[in-house]
Structure formats: C-alpha cells, structure tokens
Amino acid sequence: AGLSYTGRSPISWDAMTGLDISSYANKACVHVQHSGGGPCKLDGYRIDKFDELVKAICEKKDFESPFKADDETNAST
C-alpha cells in the first residue's frame, strides 16, 4: 500500500513524487518526497533493511537509486 514509518502517517505509492538522494553519499540517508507534506527522511544508520527498502521504492516508482553506481560496479565484477 506504500510506506509506513513510525511516528508518521503512511505514505501511499501514489502520493510519492520523488526520492531525494543528495544526502546519501555523505549521510547515508534519502528523503521520500510526497504530496502529503514534508519529505520523510529514511536514515541508513537507523533502519535495519535500509538498502532493501530504498531499492523497493526505486523499483516500484522508477526513481533514481542511490545505489546505482554500486549496482553497476558489482555487475561488472
């Protein structure tokens, strides 16, 4: 149905408008942008299955992945 995150209202797949990955390289976090309010921060240091969660969002919504360079590097080895 979408993204449920402790302390926040659920974000439906339809409401997700983008994924801000600009903080991933320095802070290991991404922000889910959505039409229901301010962005939802996903912190890679606090979420156990962060990589799987972000990959699922990117695949479902066709958003740019912060792991793209890593995935391409792993595919070529």
C-alpha positions in Angstrom: 0.0 0.0 0.0 3.0 2.3 0.4 5.4 3.3 3.2 4.6 3.1 6.9 7.1 4.8 9.2 6.9 5.1 13.0 5.5 8.4 14.1 4.3 9.4 10.6 1.1 8.9 8.6 1.5 6.2 5.9 2.6 7.4 2.5 0.8 5.7 -0.4 2.6 4.7 -3.5 0.5 7.2 -5.5 1.5 10.1 -3.1 5.2 9.5 -3.6 6.6 12.1 -6.1 10.3 11.7 -5.8 13.4 10.5 -3.9 16.0 13.0 -2.9 19.3 11.0 -2.8 21.6 14.1 -2.5 22.4 13.3 1.2 23.1 9.6 0.6 26.8 9.8 -0.1 27.6 12.0 2.9 24.9 11.0 5.4 23.5 7.6 4.3 20.0 8.9 4.1 17.4 9.6 1.5 14.2 11.7 1.6 10.9 10.4 0.2 9.1 13.4 -1.3 5.3 13.1 -1.4 2.2 15.1 -1.9 1.0 14.7 1.7 3.5 17.1 3.3 7.2 17.5 4.0 9.7 14.8 3.0 10.1 11.6 5.0 13.8 11.0 6.0 15.0 7.4 5.7 18.2 7.0 7.7 20.5 4.2 6.7 22.1 4.1 10.1 18.7 3.6 11.9 16.8 1.3 9.5 17.9 -2.3 9.6 16.8 -3.1 6.0 17.5 0.3 4.5 19.0 -0.9 1.3 16.1 -3.3 0.6 13.6 -0.6 1.4 15.1 2.0 -0.8 15.6 -0.4 -3.7 11.9 -1.5 -3.4 10.8 2.2 -3.5 13.0 2.9 -6.5 11.8 -0.2 -8.4 8.1 0.4 -7.7 8.2 4.1 -8.5 11.0 4.1 -11.1 13.0 6.7 -9.0 16.8 7.1 -9.4 18.6 4.8 -7.0 21.4 6.0 -4.7 23.0 2.6 -5.2 23.1 2.8 -9.0 26.9 3.2 -9.2 27.4 0.4 -6.7 25.0 -1.9 -8.6 26.8 -1.2 -11.9 30.2 -1.9 -10.3 29.0 -5.2 -8.8 27.5 -6.3 -12.1 30.8 -5.8 -13.9 32.9 -7.8 -11.4 
